[in-house]
């Protein structure tokens, strides 16, 4: 039995290696370049949000925002718990005089609005085509046990009142801090009060970035010898991003592969080898993670004025550790040169 398992795994690995060996390297490079360009274009929308929150921050340049975003996005793969997002804020904090971390963090909300809307649109499209497995019968829905609330209503109500009292007491105790925090958070989303500026300065850049990303996916799919049509490229984008919207397909690799395998048949009328889909899925993921890390370290080094990736990464890790350890946001170091 164990021998059969190893034999099957060895055969699958041979198929993947054979597929990987036939990948077109030129198209892979094109896909990586377009992906990085799409990321850079997206940062222009975030820059608009930051300038709206800090209109006096004339020292903040587009390339500074771009470098902070690329550095943080690349380091998310090597710093756990999305520590790269803290790196983004840390680098911006160094560039904007008087900036507050809560305000900078609040800018993530308007920055992700368009992406969230676009992700929902992809999920709706996938659902309309039957590419996402969702519960269709009542027995498939999760069961919630409420018997304790029915059998013991008074203790349950008492517990709820106790929690409410504790919450109100904490609110009275921290009222001033909460009020101050609210002001800072509102400053970070001030651009939402100007819908025209948001559409022209944020959503437009992000839409252009998505369009370039489609070109990147098309290049990768051609490099891995997958059928390239408008529907198949959108299908792949939906498979890559749909799991961030709902905790169903393609939240796991297996469901993502199943979605692509079935979706390619439905959109092209021809079956696609699962080995090709698997090689594409994991190959592109690894390539983008590696290229993102390289670009991120270069951007981080430029911001910290060091040519040593090790020094730049150590400075970023130290900043993340200090930020997480402190009860209040830490002040960024004045310099982090090599």
KEVO-758159 format. One record per residue (C-alpha): residue number from 0; chain; x, y, z. Coordinates in steps of 0.1 Angstrom, whole numbers, plus 5000, padded with zeros to 4 digits. Example, Ala and Ser with C-alpha at 12.3 -4.5 7.8 and 13.67 -1.06 7.14 Angstrom:
+-----+---+------+------+------+
:   k : c :   xx :   yy :   zz :
+-----+---+------+------+------+
:   0 : A : 5123 : 4955 : 5078 :
:   1 : A : 5137 : 4989 : 5071 :
+-----+---+------+------+------+
This chain:
+-----+---+------+------+------+
:   k : c :   xx :   yy :   zz :
+-----+---+------+------+------+
:   0 : A : 5000 : 5000 : 5000 :
:   1 : A : 5027 : 5024 : 5010 :
:   2 : A : 5047 : 5015 : 4979 :
:   3 : A : 5017 : 5024 : 4957 :
:   4 : A : 5014 : 5058 : 4974 :
:   5 : A : 5051 : 5066 : 4968 :
:   6 : A : 5048 : 5054 : 4932 :
:   7 : A : 5018 : 5076 : 4926 :
:   8 : A : 5034 : 5106 : 4942 :
:   9 : A : 5066 : 5100 : 4921 :
:  10 : A : 5046 : 5098 : 4889 :
:  11 : A : 5028 : 5130 : 4898 :
:  12 : A : 5061 : 5148 : 4905 :
:  13 : A : 5075 : 5136 : 4871 :
:  14 : A : 5045 : 5150 : 4853 :
:  15 : A : 5048 : 5183 : 4871 :
:  16 : A : 5086 : 5185 : 4863 :
:  17 : A : 5079 : 5176 : 4827 :
:  18 : A : 5053 : 5204 : 4825 :
:  19 : A : 5076 : 5229 : 4842 :
:  20 : A : 5104 : 5221 : 4817 :
:  21 : A : 5082 : 5231 : 4788 :
:  22 : A : 5073 : 5266 : 4802 :
:  23 : A : 5082 : 5295 : 4780 :
:  24 : A : 5107 : 5316 : 4800 :
:  25 : A : 5102 : 5348 : 4778 :
:  26 : A : 5065 : 5348 : 4785 :
:  27 : A : 5072 : 5342 : 4822 :
:  28 : A : 5093 : 5373 : 4824 :
:  29 : A : 5066 : 5393 : 4806 :
:  30 : A : 5041 : 5380 : 4831 :
:  31 : A : 5063 : 5390 : 4861 :
:  32 : A : 5070 : 5425 : 4846 :
:  33 : A : 5033 : 5431 : 4840 :
:  34 : A : 5025 : 5420 : 4875 :
:  35 : A : 5050 : 5444 : 4890 :
:  36 : A : 5037 : 5472 : 4868 :
:  37 : A : 5002 : 5465 : 4879 :
:  38 : A : 5013 : 5467 : 4916 :
:  39 : A : 5030 : 5500 : 4909 :
:  40 : A : 4999 : 5514 : 4892 :
:  41 : A : 4977 : 5504 : 4921 :
:  42 : A : 4999 : 5523 : 4945 :
:  43 : A : 4991 : 5556 : 4928 :
:  44 : A : 4956 : 5553 : 4941 :
:  45 : A : 4969 : 5548 : 4977 :
:  46 : A : 4991 : 5579 : 4972 :
:  47 : A : 4960 : 5599 : 4965 :
:  48 : A : 4944 : 5586 : 4997 :
:  49 : A : 4974 : 5595 : 5017 :
:  50 : A : 4977 : 5630 : 5003 :
:  51 : A : 4940 : 5635 : 5011 :
:  52 : A : 4946 : 5625 : 5047 :
:  53 : A : 4978 : 5646 : 5049 :
:  54 : A : 4974 : 5675 : 5024 :
:  55 : A : 5004 : 5693 : 5040 :
:  56 : A : 5027 : 5663 : 5034 :
:  57 : A : 5043 : 5677 : 5002 :
:  58 : A : 5075 : 5658 : 5010 :
:  59 : A : 5057 : 5625 : 5003 :
:  60 : A : 5064 : 5615 : 4967 :
:  61 : A : 5047 : 5589 : 4946 :
:  62 : A : 5078 : 5568 : 4945 :
:  63 : A : 5079 : 5568 : 4983 :
:  64 : A : 5044 : 5554 : 4985 :
:  65 : A : 5052 : 5529 : 4957 :
:  66 : A : 5083 : 5518 : 4975 :
:  67 : A : 5065 : 5513 : 5008 :
:  68 : A : 5037 : 5493 : 4992 :
:  69 : A : 5061 : 5471 : 4972 :
:  70 : A : 5084 : 5465 : 5002 :
:  71 : A : 5055 : 5456 : 5025 :
:  72 : A : 5038 : 5434 : 4999 :
:  73 : A : 5070 : 5415 : 4992 :
:  74 : A : 5078 : 5410 : 5029 :
:  75 : A : 5044 : 5396 : 5037 :
:  76 : A : 5057 : 5363 : 5025 :
:  77 : A : 5086 : 5362 : 5049 :
:  78 : A : 5073 : 5381 : 5079 :
:  79 : A : 5045 : 5362 : 5096 :
:  80 : A : 5010 : 5376 : 5104 :
:  81 : A : 5012 : 5401 : 5075 :
:  82 : A : 5041 : 5419 : 5091 :
:  83 : A : 5047 : 5435 : 5057 :
:  84 : A : 5016 : 5457 : 5062 :
:  85 : A : 5034 : 5471 : 5093 :
:  86 : A : 5065 : 5477 : 5072 :
:  87 : A : 5043 : 5498 : 5048 :
:  88 : A : 5031 : 5520 : 5076 :
:  89 : A : 5066 : 5522 : 5091 :
:  90 : A : 5082 : 5535 : 5059 :
:  91 : A : 5054 : 5560 : 5053 :
:  92 : A : 5057 : 5572 : 5090 :
:  93 : A : 5093 : 5580 : 5082 :
:  94 : A : 5083 : 5602 : 5053 :
:  95 : A : 5053 : 5621 : 5067 :
:  96 : A : 5061 : 5645 : 5095 :
:  97 : A : 5036 : 5642 : 5123 :
:  98 : A : 5019 : 5611 : 5109 :
:  99 : A : 5000 : 5588 : 5132 :
: 100 : A : 4999 : 5551 : 5128 :
: 101 : A : 4961 : 5548 : 5133 :
: 102 : A : 4956 : 5574 : 5105 :
: 103 : A : 4980 : 5556 : 5082 :
: 104 : A : 4963 : 5522 : 5089 :
: 105 : A : 4929 : 5537 : 5083 :
: 106 : A : 4940 : 5545 : 5047 :
: 107 : A : 4939 : 5508 : 5040 :
: 108 : A : 4901 : 5509 : 5041 :
: 109 : A : 4895 : 5532 : 5011 :
: 110 : A : 4924 : 5516 : 4993 :
: 111 : A : 4907 : 5482 : 4994 :
: 112 : A : 4872 : 5493 : 4986 :
: 113 : A : 4875 : 5490 : 4948 :
: 114 : A : 4894 : 5457 : 4951 :
: 115 : A : 4867 : 5443 : 4974 :
: 116 : A : 4840 : 5454 : 4950 :
: 117 : A : 4859 : 5439 : 4920 :
: 118 : A : 4864 : 5407 : 4940 :
: 119 : A : 4827 : 5404 : 4947 :
: 120 : A : 4820 : 5410 : 4910 :
: 121 : A : 4843 : 5381 : 4902 :
: 122 : A : 4826 : 5359 : 4928 :
: 123 : A : 4792 : 5367 : 4914 :
: 124 : A : 4804 : 5359 : 4879 :
: 125 : A : 4819 : 5326 : 4891 :
: 126 : A : 4787 : 5317 : 4909 :
: 127 : A : 4765 : 5325 : 4879 :
: 128 : A : 4786 : 5301 : 4858 :
: 129 : A : 4785 : 5274 : 4885 :
: 130 : A : 4823 : 5275 : 4892 :
: 131 : A : 4821 : 5279 : 4930 :
: 132 : A : 4808 : 5250 : 4951 :
: 133 : A : 4782 : 5264 : 4975 :
: 134 : A : 4757 : 5246 : 4997 :
: 135 : A : 4725 : 5238 : 4977 :
: 136 : A : 4706 : 5218 : 5004 :
: 137 : A : 4696 : 5226 : 5039 :
: 138 : A : 4716 : 5197 : 5052 :
: 139 : A : 4748 : 5212 : 5038 :
: 140 : A : 4745 : 5244 : 5058 :
: 141 : A : 4764 : 5247 : 5091 :
: 142 : A : 4743 : 5238 : 5121 :
: 143 : A : 4743 : 5262 : 5151 :
: 144 : A : 4735 : 5248 : 5185 :
: 145 : A : 4712 : 5271 : 5205 :
: 146 : A : 4699 : 5247 : 5230 :
: 147 : A : 4717 : 5263 : 5259 :
: 148 : A : 4699 : 5296 : 5252 :
: 149 : A : 4666 : 5278 : 5251 :
: 150 : A : 4671 : 5256 : 5282 :
: 151 : A : 4688 : 5283 : 5303 :
: 152 : A : 4674 : 5317 : 5293 :
: 153 : A : 4681 : 5335 : 5326 :
: 154 : A : 4718 : 5327 : 5329 :
: 155 : A : 4723 : 5335 : 5292 :
: 156 : A : 4705 : 5369 : 5297 :
: 157 : A : 4725 : 5376 : 5328 :
: 158 : A : 4758 : 5369 : 5310 :
: 159 : A : 4748 : 5392 : 5282 :
: 160 : A : 4739 : 5420 : 5307 :
: 161 : A : 4772 : 5415 : 5325 :
: 162 : A : 4792 : 5418 : 5292 :
: 163 : A : 4772 : 5449 : 5283 :
: 164 : A : 4780 : 5464 : 5317 :
: 165 : A : 4817 : 5456 : 5313 :
: 166 : A : 4817 : 5471 : 5279 :
: 167 : A : 4800 : 5503 : 5290 :
: 168 : A : 4825 : 5506 : 5319 :
: 169 : A : 4854 : 5502 : 5295 :
: 170 : A : 4839 : 5528 : 5272 :
: 171 : A : 4836 : 5554 : 5301 :
: 172 : A : 4871 : 5546 : 5312 :
: 173 : A : 4886 : 5550 : 5277 :
: 174 : A : 4862 : 5575 : 5263 :
: 175 : A : 4889 : 5602 : 5257 :
: 176 : A : 4912 : 5578 : 5240 :
: 177 : A : 4884 : 5564 : 5219 :
: 178 : A : 4874 : 5599 : 5208 :
: 179 : A : 4910 : 5607 : 5199 :
: 180 : A : 4913 : 5574 : 5180 :
: 181 : A : 4881 : 5581 : 5161 :
: 182 : A : 4894 : 5615 : 5150 :
: 183 : A : 4926 : 5599 : 5137 :
: 184 : A : 4907 : 5571 : 5119 :
: 185 : A : 4884 : 5596 : 5102 :
: 186 : A : 4914 : 5615 : 5089 :
: 187 : A : 4926 : 5583 : 5072 :
: 188 : A : 4893 : 5579 : 5052 :
: 189 : A : 4886 : 5616 : 5045 :
: 190 : A : 4888 : 5609 : 5008 :
: 191 : A : 4855 : 5591 : 5010 :
: 192 : A : 4839 : 5624 : 5015 :
: 193 : A : 4849 : 5634 : 4980 :
: 194 : A : 4835 : 5606 : 4957 :
: 195 : A : 4847 : 5623 : 4926 :
: 196 : A : 4883 : 5625 : 4938 :
: 197 : A : 4881 : 5589 : 4949 :
: 198 : A : 4868 : 5577 : 4915 :
: 199 : A : 4893 : 5597 : 4895 :
: 200 : A : 4924 : 5594 : 4918 :
: 201 : A : 4919 : 5559 : 4933 :
: 202 : A : 4894 : 5537 : 4916 :
: 203 : A : 4907 : 5546 : 4881 :
: 204 : A : 4943 : 5537 : 4889 :
: 205 : A : 4932 : 5504 : 4905 :
: 206 : A : 4910 : 5495 : 4875 :
: 207 : A : 4940 : 5501 : 4853 :
: 208 : A : 4961 : 5480 : 4875 :
: 209 : A : 4935 : 5452 : 4873 :
: 210 : A : 4936 : 5454 : 4835 :
: 211 : A : 4973 : 5451 : 4834 :
: 212 : A : 4970 : 5422 : 4858 :
: 213 : A : 4948 : 5405 : 4833 :
: 214 : A : 4976 : 5409 : 4807 :
: 215 : A : 5000 : 5394 : 4832 :
: 216 : A : 4978 : 5363 : 4838 :
: 217 : A : 4974 : 5359 : 4800 :
: 218 : A : 5012 : 5358 : 4796 :
: 219 : A : 5016 : 5333 : 4824 :
: 220 : A : 4988 : 5311 : 4810 :
: 221 : A : 5004 : 5312 : 4775 :
: 222 : A : 5037 : 5304 : 4790 :
: 223 : A : 5023 : 5273 : 4808 :
: 224 : A : 5003 : 5263 : 4777 :
: 225 : A : 4968 : 5269 : 4791 :
: 226 : A : 4940 : 5281 : 4768 :
: 227 : A : 4940 : 5319 : 4767 :
: 228 : A : 4906 : 5336 : 4762 :
: 229 : A : 4889 : 5365 : 4779 :
: 230 : A : 4868 : 5340 : 4799 :
: 231 : A : 4896 : 5318 : 4809 :
: 232 : A : 4918 : 5347 : 4821 :
: 233 : A : 4889 : 5361 : 4841 :
: 234 : A : 4883 : 5326 : 4855 :
: 235 : A : 4919 : 5324 : 4867 :
: 236 : A : 4917 : 5359 : 4883 :
: 237 : A : 4885 : 5348 : 4901 :
: 238 : A : 4901 : 5316 : 4913 :
: 239 : A : 4931 : 5335 : 4927 :
: 240 : A : 4911 : 5362 : 4944 :
: 241 : A : 4877 : 5347 : 4952 :
: 242 : A : 4890 : 5330 : 4984 :
: 243 : A : 4897 : 5364 : 4999 :
: 244 : A : 4860 : 5373 : 4996 :
: 245 : A : 4842 : 5342 : 5009 :
: 246 : A : 4856 : 5312 : 5028 :
: 247 : A : 4845 : 5287 : 5002 :
: 248 : A : 4862 : 5279 : 4969 :
: 249 : A : 4889 : 5287 : 4961 :
: 250 : A : 4900 : 5291 : 4997 :
: 251 : A : 4921 : 5259 : 4995 :
: 252 : A : 4945 : 5247 : 4968 :
: 253 : A : 4924 : 5216 : 4961 :
: 254 : A : 4892 : 5235 : 4956 :
: 255 : A : 4910 : 5261 : 4934 :
: 256 : A : 4923 : 5233 : 4912 :
: 257 : A : 4889 : 5218 : 4910 :
: 258 : A : 4874 : 5252 : 4900 :
: 259 : A : 4899 : 5257 : 4873 :
: 260 : A : 4897 : 5222 : 4860 :
: 261 : A : 4859 : 5224 : 4857 :
: 262 : A : 4859 : 5260 : 4846 :
: 263 : A : 4883 : 5254 : 4817 :
: 264 : A : 4860 : 5227 : 4803 :
: 265 : A : 4829 : 5249 : 4806 :
: 266 : A : 4845 : 5280 : 4790 :
: 267 : A : 4865 : 5263 : 4762 :
: 268 : A : 4846 : 5231 : 4756 :
: 269 : A : 4878 : 5211 : 4760 :
: 270 : A : 4893 : 5193 : 4790 :
: 271 : A : 4926 : 5205 : 4803 :
: 272 : A : 4952 : 5182 : 4819 :
: 273 : A : 4951 : 5186 : 4857 :
: 274 : A : 4989 : 5184 : 4857 :
: 275 : A : 4991 : 5215 : 4836 :
: 276 : A : 4967 : 5233 : 4859 :
: 277 : A : 4986 : 5222 : 4890 :
: 278 : A : 5019 : 5233 : 4875 :
: 279 : A : 5005 : 5267 : 4865 :
: 280 : A : 4988 : 5273 : 4899 :
: 281 : A : 5018 : 5265 : 4921 :
: 282 : A : 5044 : 5277 : 4896 :
: 283 : A : 5029 : 5311 : 4891 :
: 284 : A : 5024 : 5314 : 4929 :
: 285 : A : 5060 : 5306 : 4936 :
: 286 : A : 5073 : 5329 : 4908 :
: 287 : A : 5052 : 5359 : 4921 :
: 288 : A : 5062 : 5353 : 4957 :
: 289 : A : 5099 : 5352 : 4948 :
: 290 : A : 5098 : 5382 : 4924 :
: 291 : A : 5077 : 5402 : 4949 :
: 292 : A : 5103 : 5395 : 4976 :
: 293 : A : 5132 : 5406 : 4953 :
: 294 : A : 5114 : 5438 : 4943 :
: 295 : A : 5103 : 5444 : 4979 :
: 296 : A : 5139 : 5441 : 4992 :
: 297 : A : 5151 : 5464 : 4965 :
: 298 : A : 5124 : 5490 : 4973 :
: 299 : A : 5132 : 5486 : 5010 :
: 300 : A : 5169 : 5491 : 5005 :
: 301 : A : 5163 : 5523 : 4985 :
: 302 : A : 5141 : 5537 : 5012 :
: 303 : A : 5167 : 5528 : 5039 :
: 304 : A : 5196 : 5538 : 5018 :
: 305 : A : 5214 : 5505 : 5020 :
: 306 : A : 5226 : 5481 : 4994 :
: 307 : A : 5225 : 5451 : 5017 :
: 308 : A : 5193 : 5430 : 5016 :
: 309 : A : 5202 : 5415 : 5049 :
: 310 : A : 5205 : 5449 : 5067 :
: 311 : A : 5172 : 5461 : 5051 :
: 312 : A : 5154 : 5429 : 5062 :
: 313 : A : 5168 : 5431 : 5097 :
: 314 : A : 5157 : 5467 : 5100 :
: 315 : A : 5122 : 5458 : 5088 :
: 316 : A : 5119 : 5428 : 5112 :
: 317 : A : 5131 : 5450 : 5141 :
: 318 : A : 5105 : 5477 : 5133 :
: 319 : A : 5077 : 5451 : 5132 :
: 320 : A : 5088 : 5436 : 5165 :
: 321 : A : 5089 : 5470 : 5182 :
: 322 : A : 5055 : 5479 : 5168 :
: 323 : A : 5039 : 5447 : 5180 :
: 324 : A : 5056 : 5448 : 5214 :
: 325 : A : 5047 : 5484 : 5222 :
: 326 : A : 5013 : 5493 : 5235 :
: 327 : A : 5014 : 5526 : 5216 :
: 328 : A : 5027 : 5530 : 5180 :
: 329 : A : 5064 : 5533 : 5179 :
: 330 : A : 5083 : 5562 : 5163 :
: 331 : A : 5103 : 5551 : 5133 :
: 332 : A : 5140 : 5553 : 5135 :
: 333 : A : 5155 : 5584 : 5121 :
: 334 : A : 5179 : 5564 : 5099 :
: 335 : A : 5184 : 5528 : 5090 :
: 336 : A : 5215 : 5530 : 5069 :
: 337 : A : 5239 : 5501 : 5064 :
+-----+---+------+------+------+
